[in-house]
Amino acid sequence: MATEQITGGTNRYVASAEDIRERFDIDLTTGEVIRHSLINTCSQMAWNLTVSAFSSVVRDLQDFSVGIASPWLPDQDLQLDLLASAEGCAIHFFTFQYKARNNIMEFGLDNLEPGDVLVYNDPFRGGSHVMDIGCARPVFVGDEIIAFTMTDAHWVDIGGPVPGGFSPGYATDMWMEGIRLSPRLLFRGGKKVKSTFDLFLDNTRIPEISLNDLQAKVATLGLGEQAIRRSVEKYGRDTFVNAMRYVLDYGERRMRAAIAELPDGDYLGEDAIDDDGIVDEEHLVKATLRKRGDCIELDLSGSARQSVGNANGQSSDVASGGHIAIKSMILPDVDTNAGLFRPIDMVLPAGSIVHALPPAANTQGHLLPTCKLTTAVQQALANARPDMAVGESYDDIPTIGFGGLDTRGDTPAPFVCFQVPFGPFGGTATHDGLSYSLHIIGNCLELSYEIEEEFYPIVILRKEFVPDTAGAGTFRGGPAMVWEEMPLVDVTASASFEHIRHRTKGVFGGAGGHSAFISLVDPAPGDDAPSTHDGGSQPRGTVISGMVDVATGAIDVEHGEFRTGKWANRSIPARSVIVMQVAGGAGYGSPLERDPVRVQRDVEDELVSIDGAREHYGVVIDPTTLTVDEAATTARRTELKAEA
């Protein structure tokens, strides 16, 4: 008997070919071929959008996602469910399940025609933040909608008083953050709806880029539509619909099998947002993970009330962050579809930081509560399975944005530049933390510095790891990264950085990583070049975000005065230097148990100093040969263990 092996566990989660035939009226091979064809179609759509978009955020950073949803056939348990998506920005394609469904249903299925494209971005209609523009295209076969193709992509600028849309420490309601769109037609019957295009182009500082990206999104949706039509023509309408049911069932069984491997119980985790940039108050994200059998309830009761500023998460966004956190820990190698969501229930208290109500400001809520929730879920799962424990990552998707006039050409032109500094992850039971990546909810690529310097009047001066910033451990965290850049023209800048108030948290005796900061160096007089950095871990210039010793101006992680990392519309003169450092990843296990050879290698790679090796790891390195002094190391570690 042919079977589809789900896990090495019980047969409860294994379906035979005969089971598939009986339940879905298709053969297993056809179901798998169609499942993979949907995933491949999404990959083709993503590639098309990558090569045709004009904005660097979509083309290079790849802050977008594409997907395919089922039709609305509730009698067959198909309710505009996500069937497949391409690798891309994870928080986008997890939000598809809420965003596309809510907006399509509000517009009305009966109001759609072949060739239509819907556009929408309202956070409170199942979305994320206003900069993420969603589009959906119905795929008709005859008079019936058989599927939807979808895209969601970050817009560089969507209006509002802050260039780039992010408004940390500034916006206090949703009307201060940019234009909000209820679901409306971008195309009707294959023809542009001029009023909708005008609405976009009249409300952005960079209309040419926005126009190109809109057209690229529509072409991408059409590519997916053609592929789905070919599948329906090849296999027939009923087989294709039955395969959709099989796809969702496959995802559900895989997730239930993974959940069943966890021990039953209630497991707690929490993390906190530094502040919202307006009120100097931490905002707790608290998670209680209740596991029973093959189901999970993720209860966020006890999380902070919604904030005055824009750190607020919407229920759809935060629920997506919860799904990402659980899937990444217990089922990382299975393609995402809505079936994975079925065994997981969410409790999101209304009026809280994880389920803010209108008219709350929320552009940073797409990032802050979701990042903190992933840490809280990791803690909870580590309580269920200690082998899953991991040191805290830099736990943030920092943003830095600039707006101004590019005067390098013959005619000054407005520009908006949006950047996302990457950072390190925490150590695990078997490996050091990843040194440099975007947070798991983002999963985007890094922008090319050469392209940035060509497109924008900004020069990247320095980007490198900082010694002694990684949390020490048997397996250390990744080191902090420092980034220096210089605008060539006067700019208006906005920033949001986390882990300024506290270090990241280690596990099982691992140390926390260094906290984050931002500093500003005034322009050099005349046309002098900016001074070079001396390579030390202390920032140069004036610290504008960080834990600061007021008397000396230096970073004091433990006792300094807190200066928020969230601010907007700060005027920065040309040729100033902005210095940004993200937090270091935290360690796993006692640093005194780390293999001295690993410490020696870190010293050679300039991730740990000779003094840091002695102080944090008890490893004595000869400064001339950079070899381990074994006798001195044994004595030093004995001394540190006695002190502990």
C-alpha positions in Angstrom: 0.0 0.0 0.0 1.4 3.4 -1.0 1.6 5.8 1.9 2.5 9.4 2.5 4.9 9.4 5.5 4.3 12.4 7.7 6.6 11.8 10.7 8.2 8.9 12.4 5.4 9.0 15.0 1.9 7.4 15.1 -0.1 6.4 12.1 -2.7 8.9 13.1 -0.9 11.5 10.9 -0.1 9.2 8.0 -2.5 9.0 5.1 -2.4 6.1 2.6 -3.1 6.5 -1.1 -6.5 4.8 -0.5 -7.3 7.3 2.3 -6.6 10.2 0.0 -8.7 8.7 -2.8 -11.6 8.1 -0.4 -11.5 11.5 1.3 -10.7 13.8 -1.7 -11.5 11.7 -4.8 -8.0 12.2 -6.2 -5.0 9.9 -6.3 -2.0 10.8 -4.1 0.4 11.4 -7.0 -2.0 14.0 -8.6 -2.5 15.7 -5.2 1.3 16.0 -4.7 1.9 17.2 -8.3 -0.7 20.0 -7.9 0.6 20.9 -4.5 4.1 21.4 -5.8 2.8 23.1 -9.0 1.1 25.8 -6.8 4.4 26.3 -4.9 6.4 26.5 -8.2 3.8 29.0 -9.6 4.4 31.2 -6.6 8.2 31.0 -7.1 7.7 32.1 -10.7 5.5 35.0 -9.6 8.1 36.1 -7.0 10.9 36.1 -9.6 8.7 38.1 -12.0 8.1 40.7 -9.4 11.8 40.8 -8.4 13.0 41.5 -12.0 10.2 44.0 -12.9 9.8 46.1 -9.8 11.6 49.5 -9.7 11.9 50.3 -6.0 14.9 48.9 -4.3 12.8 47.7 -1.3 10.8 45.3 -3.6 13.5 44.5 -6.2 16.6 44.2 -3.9 15.4 43.9 -0.3 12.5 41.7 -1.5 10.1 43.0 1.1 7.2 41.3 -0.5 5.4 38.0 -0.9 3.1 36.3 -3.4 0.5 33.7 -2.8 -2.4 31.7 -4.1 -5.7 31.3 -2.3 -8.6 29.0 -2.7 -12.0 30.0 -3.8 -14.9 30.6 -1.5 -16.5 27.1 -1.2 -17.4 26.8 2.5 -19.4 23.6 1.8 -16.1 22.0 0.8 -14.1 23.7 3.6 -12.5 26.2 1.2 -12.7 29.7 2.5 -10.2 31.8 0.6 -7.4 29.8 2.3 -3.8 30.3 1.6 -2.7 27.3 -0.6 0.9 28.2 -1.4 3.4 31.1 -1.2 6.9 31.8 -2.3 9.9 32.2 -0.1 9.9 35.8 0.9 8.9 38.2 3.7 7.3 35.7 6.1 5.0 38.1 7.9 3.4 39.0 4.6 2.4 35.6 3.5 1.2 34.6 6.9 -1.0 37.7 7.0 -2.5 36.7 3.6 -4.9 34.5 5.4 -6.6 37.5 7.1 -5.8 40.4 4.8 -6.9 39.0 1.4 -10.0 37.2 2.8 -11.3 40.2 4.7 -10.9 42.6 1.8 -12.2 40.3 -0.9 -15.3 39.5 1.2 -15.9 43.1 2.0 -15.7 44.1 -1.7 -18.0 41.2 -2.5 -17.4 38.1 -4.6 -20.4 38.8 -6.8 -18.9 42.2 -7.7 -15.8 40.7 -9.3 -15.3 40.1 -13.0 -12.5 38.5 -15.1 -9.5 40.8 -15.4 -10.2 42.6 -12.1 -7.5 43.4 -9.6 -8.3 44.6 -6.0 -6.0 46.8 -4.0 -6.1 47.5 -0.3 -3.8 48.3 2.7 -5.9 49.1 5.8 -4.2 47.6 8.8 -7.6 47.2 10.6 -9.0 45.2 7.7 -6.7 42.3 8.4 -3.5 43.9 7.2 -0.2 44.9 8.6 0.8 48.6 8.2 -0.2 51.1 5.6 3.0 50.8 3.7 2.2 47.1 2.8 0.0 47.3 -0.3 -2.0 44.1 -1.0 -3.5 43.1 -4.4 -5.7 40.2 -5.3 -6.8 38.9 -8.7 -9.7 36.4 -9.1 -9.0 33.5 -11.4 -12.1 32.7 -13.4 -12.9 29.5 -15.2 -16.0 30.1 -17.1 -18.3 32.0 -14.7 -16.7 30.6 -11.5 -13.8 31.9 -9.5 -11.5 29.0 -9.0 -8.7 30.7 -7.1 -7.1 34.1 -6.3 -3.5 35.2 -6.9 -2.1 37.6 -4.4 0.8 39.9 -3.7 1.7 42.0 -0.8 4.7 44.5 -1.0 6.1 47.3 1.0 5.7 50.7 -0.5 8.7 53.1 0.0 6.3 56.0 0.6 2.6 56.2 1.1 2.2 59.8 2.1 1.8 61.2 5.6 4.0 63.7 7.3 7.1 61.4 7.6 9.0 60.4 4.5 8.9 56.6 4.2 5.8 56.2 6.3 7.5 55.0 9.5 6.8 57.6 12.2 8.2 56.3 15.5 7.9 58.7 18.4 5.7 60.9 16.2 2.3 59.4 15.2 -0.4 59.0 17.8 -3.2 58.0 15.6 -3.7 56.2 12.2 -4.5 59.4 10.3 -0.9 60.6 10.9 0.7 57.6 9.1 -0.3 57.8 5.5 -3.2 57.0 3.2 -5.5 54.0 4.1 -7.3 52.2 1.4 -10.5 50.2 1.7 -10.7 47.4 -0.9 -11.2 48.9 -4.4 -10.5 48.1 -8.0 -7.1 48.9 -9.5 -8.1 47.2 -12.7 -11.6 46.5 -14.0 -11.8 43.9 -16.8 -8.2 44.2 -17.6 -8.2 48.0 -17.8 -6.7 50.5 -15.4 -9.0 52.3 -13.0 -7.6 55.8 -13.3 -9.1 57.2 -10.1 -7.4 54.5 -8.1 -4.0 55.1 -9.8 -4.4 58.8 -9.2 -5.2 58.2 -5.5 -1.8 56.4 -5.2 0.2 58.8 -7.3 -1.2 61.9 -5.7 -0.3 60.7 -2.2 3.4 59.7 -2.5 6.6 61.7 -2.8 7.9 59.3 -5.4 5.1 58.7 -7.9 7.3 57.3 -10.7 8.5 54.4 -8.6 5.0 53.7 -7.2 3.5 53.6 -10.7 6.1 51.1 -11.9 5.7 48.8 -8.8 1.9 48.8 -9.2 2.2 47.7 -12.8 4.8 45.0 -11.8 2.4 43.7 -9.2 -0.5 43.4 -11.7 1.7 41.6 -14.2 2.8 39.2 -11.5 -0.8 38.4 -10.6 -1.5 37.7 -14.3 1.4 35.3 -14.5 -0.1 33.3 -11.6 -3.5 33.3 -13.2 -2.2 31.8 -16.4 -0.5 29.0 -14.5 -3.6 28.1 -12.6 -5.7 28.1 -15.7 -3.3 25.6 -17.3 -3.6 23.3 -14.3 -7.4 23.4 -14.3 -7.4 22.7 -18.1 -5.1 19.8 -17.6 -6.7 18.1 -14.5 -10.3 19.4 -14.7 -12.2 21.7 -12.3 -13.2 19.0 -9.8 -9.8 17.4 -9.5 -8.2 20.9 -9.0 -10.7 21.8 -6.2 -10.2 18.4 -4.5 -6.4 18.9 -4.7 -6.9 22.2 -2.8 -8.6 20.4 0.0 -5.8 17.8 0.0 -3.2 20.6 0.2 -4.8 22.1 3.3 -5.3 18.7 4.9 -1.6 17.9 4.3 -0.5 21.1 6.1 -2.9 20.4 9.0 -1.7 16.8 9.5 2.0 17.9 9.4 1.4 20.5 12.0 -0.7 18.2 14.3 2.0 15.6 14.1 4.7 18.1 15.1 2.5 19.5 18.0 1.8 16.0 19.2 5.6 15.5 19.9 5.5 18.2 22.5 4.6 17.3 26.1 1.2 18.5 27.3 1.3 21.5 29.6 1.1 25.3 30.0 4.3 27.1 29.1 5.1 30.8 29.7 7.2 33.3 27.9 7.5 37.1 27.7 9.5 39.9 26.2 9.1 43.7 26.3 9.3 46.6 23.8 11.6 49.3 25.1 9.1 52.1 24.6 6.9 53.7 21.9 9.0 56.8 21.5 6.5 59.0 23.2 5.9 57.5 26.6 8.9 56.2 28.5 7.3 52.9 29.4 8.1 49.3 28.5 5.3 47.4 26.8 5.1 43.7 27.8 4.2 41.0 25.3 3.2 37.9 27.3 2.5 34.5 25.9 1.0 31.4 27.6 1.3 28.4 25.3 -1.2 25.7 26.2 -0.5 22.4 24.5 -3.0 19.5 24.6 -2.7 16.5 22.4 -2.2 17.8 18.9 -3.5 21.4 19.5 -2.0 24.6 20.8 -3.7 27.7 22.3 -1.5 30.7 22.3 -2.9 33.1 24.8 -1.5 36.7 24.9 -3.6 37.8 27.9 -1.5 40.0 30.2 0.2 41.9 27.4 0.4 45.6 27.8 -2.4 48.0 26.9 -2.2 49.6 23.4 0.4 52.3 23.3 0.1 56.1 22.8 2.6 55.9 20.0 2.7 53.6 17.0 4.1 50.5 18.6 0.6 48.9 18.3 0.1 45.5 16.6 -3.1 44.5 14.8 -4.6 41.1 15.6 -3.9 39.8 12.1 -0.2 40.8 12.2 0.4 39.5 15.7 -1.4 36.3 15.1 0.8 35.8 12.0 3.9 36.4 14.2 2.7 33.7 16.6 2.3 31.2 13.7 5.7 32.0 12.4 7.3 31.5 15.8 5.6 28.1 16.4 6.3 26.9 12.8 9.9 27.9 12.8 10.6 26.0 16.0 8.7 22.8 15.4 8.0 22.5 11.7 10.6 24.6 9.8 10.9 22.4 6.7 7.3 22.3 5.5 5.9 24.8 3.0 3.3 27.2 4.4 -0.4 26.9 3.8 -3.5 27.6 5.8 -3.8 24.1 7.0 -0.9 24.6 9.3 -3.0 27.2 11.2 -5.9 24.9 12.0 -4.5 23.2 15.1 -3.5 26.6 16.6 -5.9 29.0 18.4 -5.0 32.5 19.4 -6.2 34.7 22.2 -5.5 38.3 21.5 -7.1 40.8 24.1 -8.7 43.7 22.4 -7.3 47.1 23.3 -3.8 45.6 24.0 -0.4 46.1 22.3 -1.1 42.8 20.4 -4.7 43.7 19.3 -4.9 47.5 19.1 -8.2 49.1 18.2 -8.8 52.1 15.8 -7.7 54.8 15.7 -4.4 53.6 17.1 -1.2 54.4 15.3 0.5 51.2 14.2 3.2 51.5 11.5 5.8 50.0 13.9 3.3 47.5 15.3 4.0 45.4 12.2 7.5 44.9 13.6 7.7 45.4 17.3 5.1 43.2 18.9 5.6 40.4 16.4 9.4 40.3 17.0 8.8 40.3 20.7 6.2 37.5 20.4 8.6 35.3 18.6 11.0 35.6 21.5 8.2 34.9 24.0 7.1 31.8 22.1 10.7 30.6 21.9 10.9 30.9 25.7 7.6 29.0 26.1 8.6 26.2 23.8 12.0 26.0 25.6 10.1 25.4 28.8 8.3 22.5 27.0 11.5 21.2 25.4 14.7 22.5 26.9 16.6 21.2 23.9 14.8 23.9 21.9 16.2 26.8 24.1 18.0 29.5 22.2 19.7 32.7 23.3 17.8 35.9 22.4 18.4 37.4 19.0 18.8 41.1 18.3 15.0 40.7 18.5 14.1 43.6 16.2 13.7 44.8 12.6 15.4 48.2 13.0 14.5 50.8 10.5 16.2 54.0 9.3 14.7 56.3 6.7 15.8 59.4 4.9 13.9 61.9 2.8 15.1 65.0 1.0 16.2 66.5 -2.3 18.8 64.7 -4.4 20.9 67.6 -5.8 23.5 65.5 -7.6 21.9 65.9 -11.0 20.9 68.9 -13.1 17.5 69.0 -11.5 16.9 68.5 -7.8 14.6 65.4 -7.3 12.8 64.2 -4.2 14.0 60.9 -2.8 12.9 58.6 0.0 15.4 55.9 1.2 14.4 53.1 3.5 16.9 50.8 5.1 16.7 47.8 7.4 19.9 47.0 9.4 20.4 43.2 9.9 21.7 41.7 13.1 22.7 38.5 15.0 20.8 35.5 16.5 21.4 33.8 19.8 23.4 30.6 20.5 21.8 27.2 20.6 22.6 23.8 22.2 24.8 22.9 19.3 25.9 26.1 17.4 26.9 29.7 17.8 24.3 32.2 16.9 24.0 33.3 13.3 26.1 36.5 12.9 24.1 38.4 10.4 20.5 38.1 9.1 17.2 39.7 9.2 14.7 38.6 11.9 12.7 35.5 11.1 9.5 37.4 10.5 11.2 39.4 7.8 13.4 36.9 5.9 14.4 39.6 3.3 17.6 40.2 1.5 20.1 43.0 2.1 20.3 46.0 -0.1 23.4 46.4 -2.3 25.5 49.4 -1.0 26.7 50.2 -4.5 23.1 50.4 -5.7 22.1 52.5 -2.7 24.9 54.9 -3.3 23.9 55.2 -6.9 20.2 55.8 -6.3 20.5 58.0 -3.2 22.8 60.8 -2.1 24.1 58.6 0.8 27.6 57.1 1.3 28.1 53.9 3.3 31.3 54.4 5.3 31.6 51.4 7.5 29.8 48.2 8.3 31.4 45.5 10.4 31.1 43.3 13.5 32.1 44.8 16.9 34.4 42.8 19.2 33.0 41.7 22.7 29.4 42.5 21.8 28.2 38.9 21.4 26.7 37.2 24.5 29.3 34.8 25.9 28.3 31.1 26.3 29.2 27.6 25.6 27.8 28.6 22.2 28.0 32.3 22.0 25.5 34.7 20.3 26.3 36.5 17.1 28.2 39.8 17.4 26.6 43.2 17.1 27.0 45.0 13.8 27.9 48.7 13.5 26.8 50.7 10.4 28.0 54.2 9.6 26.7 56.3 6.7 26.8 59.9 5.6 24.1 61.8 3.7 25.6 64.1 1.0 22.6 66.5 1.3 20.4 67.8 4.1 17.9 65.1 5.1 15.0 64.4 7.4 15.6 61.1 9.2 13.5 58.7 11.2 14.6 55.6 13.1 13.4 52.8 15.2 15.8 50.6 17.2 15.1 48.1 20.0 17.2 46.5 22.8 18.5 49.9 23.8 17.1 49.7 27.3 18.3 46.1 28.0 20.8 43.5 26.8 19.5 40.5 25.0 18.9 37.5 27.4 21.0 34.4 27.5 19.9 30.9 28.5 21.3 28.2 30.8 24.0 30.5 32.0 24.7 32.2 28.7 25.4 36.0 28.9 23.4 38.7 27.2 24.6 40.5 24.1 25.5 44.2 24.1 22.7 46.7 23.7 22.0 48.9 20.7 22.7 52.6 20.2 22.6 55.4 17.6 25.0 58.3 17.6 25.5 61.4 15.4 28.8 62.9 14.3 28.7 66.5 13.2 29.9 67.4 9.7 33.6 68.0 9.3 34.5 71.7 8.6 34.7 72.7 5.0 35.1 69.8 2.5 37.2 67.7 4.9 36.4 64.0 4.9 34.8 62.5 8.0 37.2 61.2 10.6 37.8 57.5 10.5 36.7 55.2 13.3 39.2 53.9 15.8 37.7 50.4 15.8 36.6 50.6 19.5 33.2 49.6 20.8 32.3 53.0 22.2 30.4 55.3 19.7 31.9 58.4 18.4 29.9 61.6 18.2 26.8 62.3 20.4 24.7 59.4 21.4 21.1 60.2 20.5 19.7 56.8 21.3 21.2 54.5 23.9 21.9 54.0 27.6 24.2 57.0 28.3 26.4 58.1 31.1 25.3 61.8 31.2 28.7 62.9 32.7 30.9 61.4 30.0 28.5 60.8 27.1 29.7 57.2 26.9 27.5 54.1 26.7 26.7 52.6 30.1 24.5 49.6 29.5 23.8 48.9 33.2 23.3 52.4 34.7 23.0 55.0 31.9 20.2 57.3 31.2 17.7 55.9 28.6 17.4 57.8 25.4 14.8 56.4 23.1 15.7 54.7 19.8 12.4 55.8 18.2 12.2 59.2 16.6 11.0 60.8 13.4 11.6 63.9 11.3 15.0 64.7 12.8 16.9 67.2 10.6 20.4 66.0 9.9 22.8 68.3 8.0 24.7 67.1 4.9 28.0 65.2 5.6 27.0 64.3 9.2 27.8 60.7 10.0 25.1 58.5 11.5 26.5 55.6 13.6 24.1 52.7 14.3 24.8 49.5 16.3 22.2 46.7 16.7 22.2 44.5 19.8 24.4 41.5 20.1 22.9 38.0 20.2 22.8 36.2 23.6 24.7 33.1 24.6 23.7 29.5 25.4 25.3 27.7 28.4 28.2 28.7 30.6 31.0 30.6 28.9 33.5 28.6 31.1 32.4 25.5 29.2 33.3 26.9 25.8 36.0 25.0 23.9 39.1 27.2 24.2 39.9 26.6 20.6 36.7 28.3 19.6 37.6 31.2 21.8 41.0 31.4 20.2 39.4 31.4 16.7 37.0 34.2 17.8 40.1 36.2 18.9 41.8 35.6 15.6 38.6 36.7 13.8 38.4 39.9 16.0 35.0 38.9 17.4 36.5 38.6 20.9 39.4 40.7 22.3 42.2 39.1 24.3 40.9 40.9 27.4 37.4 39.7 26.6 38.5 36.1 26.3 40.1 36.3 29.7 37.2 38.1 31.4 34.2 36.3 29.9 35.5 32.9 29.0 38.4 32.4 31.3 40.7 31.7 28.3 44.1 33.2 28.4 45.5 34.0 24.9 49.1 34.9 24.3 49.1 38.4 22.7 52.0 37.6 20.4 51.2 34.1 19.1 47.4 34.2 19.7 47.7 30.7 21.1 45.9 29.4 24.2 48.0 29.3 27.4 46.5 26.0 28.7 47.9 26.2 32.2 46.9 29.8 32.7 43.4 29.1 31.3 42.9 26.2 33.7 43.9 28.5 36.6 41.7 31.4 35.4 38.6 29.2 34.9 39.1 27.7 38.4 39.2 31.2 39.7 36.1 32.3 37.9 34.1 29.2 39.0 35.1 29.9 42.6 33.9 33.5 42.3 30.6 32.3 40.8 
